Amino acid sequence: MSKESEEELQDELEVNQEEEITSDEAEAEAEAVENEFDLLQEELIALKDKYARVHADFDNIKKRLEREKYTAVEYSNEKFAKDMIPVLDALNMAITSSESVTDPVEHFEKLKEGMELTLKQFKTSLEKHGVTMVSHDEPFDPNIHNAVQTVDSEEVESGQIVQTFQTGYKYKNRPLREAMVIVAN
């Protein structure tokens, strides 16, 4: 074999080795990319699953809060009703006590006293829940007073309330029933 042939053979061998190395590197790189792709697919599946669970949890919480809201609205007057029961009991006791009347005068006095205490208890319960009586001492306010009549008065300034026909009530700052009043000119 000639030197030239040997060199060609040597060159060819080196090229084949380089191609083998390049081929091995390409296979290794392709395998690495495939592994990374598989990992990314698994991560995507895990994230989709996590999203589905979070979305389901959110829907469940939303439905539960809706139910709780409707329940709260439905039973919103429960405290008020519980506070009215003792007033009802006091009125029932007054009626029951009238069945065993021995001395009508004494009975009337006790009944009157019981009614006054019941009225006080009733007002206290209403105030506890934000229901207050419209004041008679304040100037006329068309938001909470209904002027049914005006009169000339030397005792009271113009625009002041002279007399109240029917007491008004407010719930916090909102009128429940306007006070029916006579106002000075």
Secondary structure, DSSP 8 states (H G I E B T S, - for coil): --HHHHHHHHHHHHHHHHHHHHHHHHHHHHHHHHHHHHHHHHHHHHHHHHHHHHHHHHHHHHHHHHHHHHHHHHTTTHHHHHHHHHHHHHHHHHHHHGGG-S-HHHHHHHHHHHHHHHHHHHHHHHHHTTEEE--SSSB--TTTEEEEEEE--SSS-TTBEEEEEE--EEETTEEEE-EEEEEE-
